[in-house]
């Protein structure tokens, strides 16, 4: 997903993300959205940090102004972790209005649906 000139706050990205997932789920009765788990001490994260030009940790909330690039926003695993939590919970809230569609979201160590929440120990989203 690319940041456009109309995306002034994080809530704008959130809204576009929800619509994008909704479009992908059209025609289905249920869906799964799985985010990677962002761990500070992983080899993947350490490699990414070596390649990054900046490493700024942002507080994530819907009203944050997007004065930074997406690359800067995603420059730390802790910010990515907070962002995936916000986007994941936002998807559940967004899709909860349609009781005929079942959505499960996996982020951090949580597997969550409208009426359940469980923990998992997988380190990669593709597991």
PyMOL commands that set and color helices and strands:
alter all, ss='L'
color gray80, all
select helices_A, chain A and resi 10-25+43-51+70-73+77-95
alter helices_A, ss='H'
color red, helices_A
select strands_A, chain A and resi 30-34+102-107+110-112+117-119
alter strands_A, ss='S'
color yellow, strands_A
deselect
rebuild
show_as cartoon
